[in-house]
Each structure stands twice: as C-alpha cells, then as structure tokens.
Amino acid sequence: MNLKLSLAALVAGLAASTVATALPVNPADAAARCHAIEAPGNTHLVEPEQWQTGGALPPHCQLRGQINKRTRFELRLPQNWNGRFVMAGCGGFCGSLLPDKPGYSNSINAALKKGYAAISHDGGHQGQSWETHWAYNDPEALELYAHKVLPVVSDVGLSLTTAFYGEAPHHRYFSGCSNGGRLGMMAAQRYPELFDGIAAGGAIFSLSEIAGKWGNWMTRQTMHQGKPALSRQKNALLKQSVIEQCDQLDGQLDGIISAPKQCRPDFSALQCQSNTTGKDCFSQDEVMRLQRLYSGKRDDGTRVTETLEPGAEHYTDIWLFGEDNKPAWGLSASAGYRNLLSQELFQREHPAPLDAQTLQQWVSTSRLPALLDADNPDLSGLRNAGGKLFIYHGWADPLIIPQPMLDYYQRAAAHSGGVTKLADHARLFMVPGWGHCWERPADAPDQFDPLEIVANWVENGAAPDHFIASQLDSNGEILRQRPVCAYPQQARLVDKDQPEKVASYQCQ
C-alpha cells in the first residue's frame, strides 16, 4: 500500500467531510430561536435555554433537560451547523452528565467545534461511574443503561435539532469509548438503522467476560485481604522490565510494543534475593502474582481468562494497582459488576472476588449477559442498513483487555463470510501503545478523531485501510506519527532511516 497517496486521499476526504456546506442560523435570529424551542412531550428542560457566545466554543444553543424523569442530557446546537448530528456515549456504569469532558472519549465539544449538533447524556441514572446500586430492583434503569438509552436520547436530540434548524440532519452518528464503545456496538447490533456511522472505541462490549471474568481474576491477583498486593510504587520497575523484554521484537527499539503477541514477559529476574524486599525488586509472592496476572493461569496451569498484553504497564498504576484507602478504578468497577450479579441472583451485594468456577456459575445463570453484552456477531442488519462501524482498541489497554475484541471480530468475520466481506461495513483498528480511551497520554502516537474517520467513510465512501495517529508534546506539537492499519494488517517499517515519518511504513 502506498501510504503517501492514501494519506493524501484521507486528508482530502476528511477536509471535505469537515467543511461540507454549513447551514448557518442568522445571528439575529439564533438567540430567539433558542429561547423559543419547545421540548417533546416526554421531555422537560431543567434549565432555561441559553444562547452561548464567547469562550473556546462556537456560538451555540445549549439545552439541558431530562427525558421521562430519568435520563439527563445536554444538547448543543451550533450557529454554523454542518447538517450532522452526533450522540456521545458515557463511560463506566455512567451516572454523570459530562458535556464538557475534553477530547474524543464520550465527548461532544470537539464535534461541536466542527459544526455538529451534539448531545451528551448520563445513561439514564445518577451515580458514580463504578457504582451499580442504582440498578438494584429497577429493571427500567438497567434496560436504559443496557441499550434503550440509544433510541431514547437520539430521538429527543433529533427532534430538538430539527426544531431549531427547521430541517433534519442529513447524517446521524454515534461516538463513544469504553462503555460508550459498548453502546456503539449495541447500536450496530440492536439498532442498525439508528445511525449512519458508529465509532466504538475501547469497548467493554462483553461485561460478563471483561468486568466479570477478567475483573474478578485481576482483583484476585492485585489484592490480598482487602489491601493492595502489588504496589503502585513498583509500576515503573514493571514497565521497564517489560519494555526491555518486548520492545525490540517488532524490529524497532522505539519505546512502543507494536507486536505484543510475540512477547510473554517473565518476571523471575526481578525477584528479591533471599527473603528481602524493596522498591527495586519484587517479593516471591509479587512475582507469582505478576505471572498469573499476565498468563491468566492458576498455579495448576489451568487458563482462566484472557489477560494483559505487554505495554499495558504504562497504565496499570491508574487502573489496576490501588492504594490502601483508594482502590484502583478497575477493581471498584469489577466489584460493581459482581454486586449487580449477586443482587440479581441473591438480593444481596458481594463486592469481594470469587473463585473462577463460582463466578462462571453466577454468570451462566444470570440474565445480565443477554441484556448487557453487545457480543452478537451478526452485523447483517448494519450491512443492510448501509451503516458503517469503526472499531478501535488499544493494544496496551489494561482495563478492557484486547483479546476479547479480536475474538469478537473474528467471529463476526466468520458470520459474514470472511474479513473482506465484513470490512465492507465494519472495520477493526488495533492501536499500538494506546491504553484506555485517552485517560492518560500514551508513550506512542494516540491522537486521532474517530468521528471524522467514520464520517469520511460514510459520506465520501473512503473505507479506511489505515488512519494516522499522532503523538503530541506538552505544547500540542507533533512528535511523531504512525499509520494504524485495519485488522488483520499491521504497520511495518520499510524505511529504517526515517522511522518517524508515516511514509516509512506499509500496512502488511
């Protein structure tokens, strides 16, 4: 593949997508239109309509409301509209309305700046993102979170958008990461005609496997008697060891583990001598826990779960390794899922980790997987509707581990008659060195706009063979760029004299 030519085509396509004919509202009428807008019958505005000008955002009408006395939302309607509508996702177990969340992860302001009418929501309930108590004995709240929030919020957003501009959007999109990615997968499987294009990133598409099996196993390895068994302070030692063992296996010594499947790290060399312990070594117990954390195997050699990929160490200290009085977010969210299971089955909470067999029994007898998991490999509805699904996932994600997504895509390909046929409407991109939904900058190129990529695919017919990811410095300047190739291809360095240039790589 000639990346120079395809990059030029991609840039031209994105430019066309971004600057497509704007439909401006007359500034003199904009505020009046905003204040005159009326909410649909099942919706009420909880704050007065506001016409916003000044600041970092373009002039827009801001509408904050609640649907059916449950789902809070904020819709932002720009004066210079590009004719498009986008619904964002929400992270974790949702529960908060975050319209000003920065970046591309369940966010709306980047889209607003490009002229999209954009809506944010709280998933249909209120609570901390790791909590699930809101769903106890409330099937309507759980079903909203599971998938019904998609038509509920998008219908209201589209109605208000059409009322403000006097015409309906010509294209409708969804963009989300983490649980937002799960909602994107739900949209593709359950509501394939709802959106023209879907960007689903870092998707916890199978809560039963990832929050369940992986979360339970991860908690058992990182905690002991309610306290952290692996120290956050030793994360740098872990990261250095894995980089030394794995970085060069992809043919480049560049701080990016681009071929994590080629490396299975061994931690025995890090074990402290005799019975000593310290910040520069791991105890025998810590080494055993690390080996299980990366292998997914019990001491008898039985494999229990898919696990971390090498490279995840850049993020394990924020997602997996907690402190005495502050559990890591991943452990709290996994406890939330076990509480949800236990509450359904036994009407009581059970935040503590289970043995693998008991957890599997709970999952197999629960109705939660059928309700919450977006793991149906049949994407024929999306194909028939003409929709496009852009899936992106970090190889270095320690929270939503990568292998389940690879397995899902392979099942979807088999159902579609092969990767080539599936790629007509659904493509997967594995991003080297990228963790979970931009919650921490990567040590690798990780900046790209998923919404613009899928919009270019939908509106210009430019099915992405690759996209360009950038690594930025603290001033927002580009340090280096890499192509990220559509699975199953990977970017290979073919010009070793210029490894920082995109044209030095080919998708192979």
N, C-alpha and C positions, 0 to 999 in steps of 0.2 A: 504494500500500500504506500502511495506517495503522500506522506503526511504534509508536505508543503502545499500541495494542491488541495488536499482535503481540508487543511486548516483554513486556507483562503476561502473555500466554499462555505465552511462553517461560520467564519466571521461574517461573510456577506449575508448568509441566511439569518444569523442572529440579529444583524443590523436591520434587515428587512422586517423581522418579527418585532423588534423593539420600536421602530419608528413608523409602523403602519399607521394609516390615516387616523389622526386623533379627532375626537368628536368633542370640541370644547364647548363648555357651557358659558354663555355670555356672563362676564364677571358681574355685571349689574343685576343679573337675574339669579346668580348662583346662590347667594345667601337667602333670597326669598324662596327659591325652590327648596332649599334645605329645610327651612323653618316650616314650610307648608306640607312637607311629606307626611303621609299617614301610614302607620304600621298595619300589617294584615290583621285579621280578626283574632288570630291566636297569639298575637304578639303585642307587648306594650313596651314603650320606650321608657327606661328607668331614669334617664336624664334628658334635659331639653336638647333638641337638635342643635348642633354647633357648626358654624361655618368657620373653619380653621385657616388662618393665613399666617405667614411668617414662620420663622424657625427652619429646621432642616427638612421639613416635609412640604410638598407642594400644596397649594390651596385645595382644600377638600371639605366635604360634608361628613361630619362624624356623627354616627348614630349608635347609641348604646342601648340595648334592650334585653328583653327576656321572652323566651318562647314557651308557651304552655306552663308558665310559672316555674320552669325548671332550667332551661338552657340559656345562659347568659351569652351575649355576643356583642361584638363591636364591628360595625361596617364602616369603611372609609371609601368615599366616592370622590375621585379627583376631578377637579375642574376640567383638565385636559385629559379626557378619557380615551384609551386606545381601543375601546369596544370589547374588552375582555373582562371576565370575572374569574376570581380565584378564591377558593376556600382553603384555609390553612388547617393543619392538624393540631393536635395537642399532645404533650409528652407525658410519659409515665402513666399513672391512672388518672391524669388530668385533674380537674378541680379548681383551676385558676384561669382567669381571663387575662391574657398577657398580650395585648395588641402592640405593645412597644418592644417586644422581645427582638433583640438585634439579630442580624444575619439572615440565614436561609432556613433555619430549623423551626418549623411551625410558626413562621413569622410572616408579617404582611407588609411591612414598610418598604422593603426592597422592591416588592411588586408595585406598591402604591407610587413610588418614585418613577416607575416606568409607565404609569398610566393605567394600571389595573384597578378595577373596583375589587376591594379585598376585604374578606371577613374572617375574624378570629372568634373563637368560642371556648367554653370551659368543659366541654364533654358532657354537659347535662347535669352537673352536680358541683358541689363545693367541697374542698378538702385538700390536704397536702398531696403532692404527686405520688407518694409511696403508699398512701392510705387506701383502704378498701371498705372501711366501716360504713360508708355511705350506701353501699350496695346491699348490706345485710337486710334481708326480708323486703327488698324493694326491687322487684323484677323489672319495673319500668325504667328505673335509673340504670340498672345493669344493661338492659337491652339498648338504651340510648347510647351508653358508652361503647357497647359492643359494635354497633353498626348503624343504628337508626338515626344517630346524630347527623349522618351524612345527608340523607334527604331532608331532614327537618331543618338544618341550618342552611343548606344550599337553596331550598325552596324560598325561605324567607329572604335570604340575601339576593336572590334573583328577582323576587317581587319588588323589593325596595330599590334595587338598581334600575329596573325597568321604569319604575315610577319616577325616579329622579331624572333620568336621561330622556324619557319618552320613547325608548326603544330597548329591546332585549339585547344582551351581549351576543356578539357573533360567535364567540368561543367561550367555553367554560372549562376551568382547570381545577385540579386539586394538587396541593403540595404539602407534604408532611414528612417528619422524621421521627424515628423511634416508635412510640405508639401512633404518631401521625403517619409513619410508614405502614403500620398495620392497617390503619384506616384506609390508606391508599390501596392496599391490597384488597381490603374488603370492598371498596368501591369497584375495583376491577372484576371481582368475583360475584358480588351480590347485586350491584347496581351499575352494570356496564354501560348503560345509556345516560348516566347522570353527568359524566364529564367527558369532554373530548380528549383530554390528556391528563395523565396522572404521574406525578413524580413521587416515588415512595423510597425513602432512604432509611438505612439502619433499622429496618422494620422488625419489631418483635411480633412477627406475623403469627407465630405459634407460642402463645403464652404458656401452654401446657409443657412444651419442650424447653423453652428458654427460661421463663420465670419459674417454671416447675422443676424439671429435671436438672438443668444447668444451675439455676439459682440455689436449689437445695444442696447440690454437690459442692458448689463453690462456697456456700456458707459452712458446710461441714469441714472444709479444708482450711478456711481462713479464721474460724472462730473455735474457741475451746472454753466450755463452761461460761459462756456469755461474754468472754473477753477476746480481743484480737490475738490470734495465734501467729500471724505473720505481720511484722511491724512495717508501718508506713515509712519509717526512717531508713529501712533497708531497701527501699524500692530502687534507689539509684544503683545499688550493688547488683540487684537482679537485672536491671535494664542493661548495665554494662556487660554482664556475663552473656546475655542473650545476643546482643549486638556482636560481640566478639565471636560467638559460635555460628551465627546465621547470616550476617550481613553479606559476606563475600560470596555466598553460594549462588547468587543470581548473576555473578560475573562482574559486579560493581561494588567497590568499597565506598559507599556514599551515605551511610547512616540510615538507609532505607532497606527494610527487609521486603523485597519485591517478590520473593519466592518462598513464602513461609512454609509451604507444604514440603519443601525439600529439607527442612531442619526440624529435628526433635531435640531441644536443648537438654543437657544433662547438668545437674546441679551438685553432683558429688564433690567436685573440686572446690566448692565453696564451703564445705563443712568445716566447722571449727575443729582445731586439734584437741585431742583428749576430751575432757568434759568442759572446756572453756566455751565462753560465748562472748560476742562483741559486735560492734557495728560493722566490722569488715568481714564477717563470716556468718554462716547460718548454723544453728544447732542441728543435731541429728534429726530431731523432730521436725524442724522447719524444712530441712532438705526433703524429708519424706512427704511432707505436706505439699511442697512445690512440685515434686514428681507426680503426685496424684492430681494436683490442680491442672497440670499440662497434659497428663495422659488420660484422665478420666477413668483410671483403673483402680479397683480395690487392691488391697495387698495380696489377694489370691490371684491377681491378674485379670479378673473379670472386668470388662469395659462397661461403664455405667452411663456415660454421657459424652457428647461432643464437648470440646473444651476450647481454651485459649489457643490462638495462633501466635507464634513468635512475632514480636513487635508490639504486642498489647501492653508491654511494660511501661510505655510512655504514659499510660492512663490508669494502670491498676491501682495506683495510690489514691485516686479520687473515686473510683467506682467499687473497688473490692476490699481494700485494706483500710479498716476504720481505726478509731481510737477508742479508749475505754469508755468515754462518755458521749461518743459520737460515731455510731455505726456508719459504715460506708453506705451510700445511697443504694447500691445494688443489693446489699443484704436486707435493707429495710423494705425495698420493693418486693423482694422474694418472699419475705415474711408476710407482706400484704397479700400475695397470691395464695400462700398456704392458709392464711386466715380466711380468705374467700372460700377456698375448698372446704375447710373444716366447718365453717359456718353453714355452708350449704348441706353438708353431709351429717353434721352432728349438732348444729346450733350452738357452737362454741368456737372460740378462737384457738389457734395453735400456731404461734409465730415461730416456734423452735424448729430446726431442721429435722427431717425424718430419715430413717434408713430408706435406701433407694427402692426396695420392694414395696414398702408401705406407701410411699409417695405414688408409685405407679398404680397401686390398687385404688388409691383415692382418685387419681386422675381418670382411670378407666371406668369408674362407677359414677363420675360426676357428669352433669350436663354442661359444664363450663366450656370444655373444648369445642363442642358443637356450636356454642354461642359466640365464643370469643376468638377462636383460632381462624385466621384467614389462610388456610392451607389447602384449599381446593385447587388441584392442578388444572382444572377445566377452565380455560380462558377463552372458550369459543364465543361466549356472549360478548366479550370485549372485541374480539375479531369481527363478529357480525355487525357490531355497532360502529365499527370503524375507529374505535378508540385506540390510544397508544399508552403503554405503560413503561415508564423509565424507572428501573430499579437500580439503586446504587447502595453499596455497602462497603464498610471499611474492613480491610484485612486485619487491622490492628484493634478492632473493637473488642474490648474485654467484657462488655456488658451484654450486647446482642451478638453472641459469637457467630462467626461467618458460615461455618459448615452447614447448619440447617438451611440457610438461604440457598447455598449451592445445591443441596439435595432437592429443595423445592423446585428450583428452576429446571433441574434435570428431569424431575417428574412431570413438570409442565411441558417440557420439550417432548418427552415420550408421549404424552397425551395428545400433543399437537401434530405428531408425526415427524419430529426432529427439530433440532435447534434452528435450522434455516427457516422452517415454516413458522415457528414461534416468534422468531426475530422480526417477522413482518409487523407484529403488534406488541411485543413485549421483549425488552432487552435488559440484560443484567450487566452492571459495571462494578468490578471489584477494585477498590481504590487502595493501592499500597501505602502503608504507613498511616492511614487515616483511622481515627478512633470512632467515637460515638457522637455524631451529629454536631460537630464543631464546638463541643463544650470546652475544649482546650485546643489551642493551635497545635498542629502536627509538626513533627520534625521532617515533613515531606510536603510536596505540593498537595494542597487540600482545598483550595478555594475555587469554586465554580458555582454557577447559578442553575440549579436543576430545573426551575420553572422555565427559563429561557430555552434550555435544551429541548424539553418536551414540547414547548410551543413551536419551536422551529421545525420539529419533526411533524407535528400535526398540520401546521399551516403551510409549510413550504415543501413537504414531502421529503425532507432531508433526514432519513433514518440514520441515526448516529452510529458510525463504525467506531468512533472514539470521540472524546472531548478533551479539552486542555485544562488541566488543573495547575494552579499557581501557588507557590509558597511566597508569602509576603514577610517583609521585615516589620519592625515596630512602627515605621512610618508609612506603611502601606505600599512600599515599593517592592517590585517583583525580584525575588532572589533567584528563583529557578522555576522552570515549568516542565511538565511531563504530560504526554498523552496517556489517557486512561482508555483502554480498549474494551470493546464489547466482548463479554464472555462467550466462548472459552479462549479468546485470544488474549495475549499479554504484550505489553510494550517491551521490545528488545532493543538494546543499544547496538547500533550498527556502525556508528562513527565515534570511536572511543576518544578521539581528540577533542570532541566538543560535547561532553555529556550533559551540559546544562541547557542545550538547545533542543527544542521539540523535534526539529527535522533530523536529529541524530538517531531517532527511534523509529522502529517499524512495529506494527501490530502483527504478531505471528502466532 
